[in-house]
Amino acid sequence: MSTTVIVVIDGFGVGAMPDAGALRPGDLTADTCGHVLDHCRASLGRPLRLPALGALGLGLVHPHPDLARRTSRPVAVGRAALGYPGADTFAGHQTMMGADFSRVTVAPLGGHLDEVSGALKSAGHLVEPLRGQPLLLVDGAVLVHDNLEADPGINWNASARLDDMSFDRIVSIARTVRAVAPVARVIAVGGHADGALATYVRDGDGGTVGLDTPATGFYRNGGLQVRHLGVDLDHTGQLPDIAARAGLPVTLVGKAADILACEAAVRRPAVATAEVLEHTLAAVQGGRGGQGGLVVANVQESDLAGHQQDTGRYGSVLEQVDVGLTELMGMLTAPGDRLVVTADHGNDPTIGHAYHTREYVPVLIHRPDAAGIELLPDAATLADVGATAAAALGLDVAALTTGATLLGRGRGAP
């Protein structure tokens, strides 16, 4: 049986969508891919070494002097619009797997303090506003606040230092918030900060107030723990569940293991890129025994580098991923095998802020049994990526809540 691997390079956009400037006009210049390539050539004195992404056709989707303009591999290449408002990892992955996230509720925490505070107090927690600002301090340790790393009002966080509270208790508080939250995601975050969390509270866009998570040191100091609590969805209409019901092995790697639902899936959560790639390669190797199946892997460190506005680190992650993609292409050689490389949004580290950027994302499909190159039209939604994977696995695309296969809709390369 065939194997399909979807590798999501988190935050790897290839240019601003037309509505990218609706919230921040400067985001109309966003180009995560191009700006990282430019910066790294200037700082390293050489282009980034991305032979696998070149072979997969990234230079056909995003022409750039440092990317190959041709490939001899029979790939299908294009780009996708996001298909959901804003630019968010959770909404991006759920959409990619076939959920309809076109109407995500946008709600800054400040408009819901009474409901959230009431729910937490009913659960036995001590709740108080922090310095009169529209966020809550729970049990003297957990900040419930707007997420400042996505567009305003899409996500809320419950954050605490692991020195002050166990991660299980942080998650418990986040679950209470989730029960009354109208937003797409409530994120429980625990880590080791450089100081008291209140020191890192700042204003965000659109009247939001929250924790400047990158500034806290959570991403630098090791031990970061994150749990994503999403809105209720009909997961039976998403790719992992459909594949599992068809008897296919399903493996979720990296952040995908945290945010995608599928009871039958093998989960391999990881943040370090080396570990994500190791788990992904192992899952493919395990499927070579004839079972095939679906692997969905998320490379998170690219997104973290974007939030930290660390362009050099972003380039280093891309080179590391490229080595893993070379290995994957060497393993996925059977008829029907597919490697799909894409992203969930942009995160341009040069744009001047630490938010995600609303960009098109690449859709690069390795298909060893194809006859030639197919240039795909722009997909209107990431759901088409999941539908394309479903078709490759021989699954019923109509069983997905939304999405249509991309293959067969394009044209040959000139």
HELIX and SHEET records of a PDB file:
HELIX    1   1 PRO A   25  THR A   29  5                                   5    
HELIX    2   2 THR A   32  LEU A   44  1                                  13    
HELIX    3   3 PRO A   51  ALA A   55  1                                   5    
HELIX    4   4 LEU A   58  VAL A   61  1                                   4    
HELIX    5   5 THR A   89  MET A   96  1                                   8    
HELIX    6   6 LEU A  109  HIS A  112  5                                   4    
HELIX    7   7 LEU A  113  SER A  122  1                                  10    
HELIX    8   8 PHE A  167  ARG A  178  1                                  12    
HELIX    9   9 LEU A  197  TYR A  200  5                                   4    
HELIX   10  10 ASP A  205  GLY A  207  5                                   3    
HELIX   11  11 THR A  213  THR A  216  1                                   4    
HELIX   12  12 HIS A  235  GLY A  237  5                                   3    
HELIX   13  13 LEU A  239  ARG A  245  1                                   7    
HELIX   14  14 ALA A  256  ILE A  259  1                                   4    
HELIX   15  15 THR A  273  GLY A  287  1                                  15    
HELIX   16  16 GLU A  301  HIS A  307  1                                   7    
HELIX   17  17 THR A  311  MET A  331  1                                  21    
HELIX   18  18 ALA A  383  ALA A  392  1                                  10    
HELIX   19  19 VAL A  397  ALA A  399  5                                   3    
SHEET    1   A 9 VAL A 266  ARG A 268  0                                        
SHEET    2   A 9 VAL A 250  GLY A 254  1                                        
SHEET    3   A 9 GLY A 293  VAL A 299  1                                        
SHEET    4   A 9 THR A   3  ILE A   9  1                                        
SHEET    5   A 9 ARG A 338  THR A 342  1                                        
SHEET    6   A 9 VAL A 361  HIS A 366 -1                                        
SHEET    7   A 9 ALA A  76  ALA A  80 -1                                        
SHEET    8   A 9 GLU A 374  LEU A 375  1                                        
SHEET    9   A 9 ARG A 411  GLY A 412 -1                                        
SHEET    1   B 6 VAL A 127  PRO A 129  0                                        
SHEET    2   B 6 LEU A 136  VAL A 138 -1                                        
SHEET    3   B 6 VAL A 142  ASP A 146 -1                                        
SHEET    4   B 6 ASN A 155  ARG A 161 -1                                        
SHEET    5   B 6 ARG A 185  GLY A 191  1                                        
SHEET    6   B 6 GLN A 225  GLY A 230 -1                                        
SHEET    1   C 2 VAL A 201  ASP A 203  0                                        
SHEET    2   C 2 VAL A 209  LEU A 211 -1                                        
END                                                                             
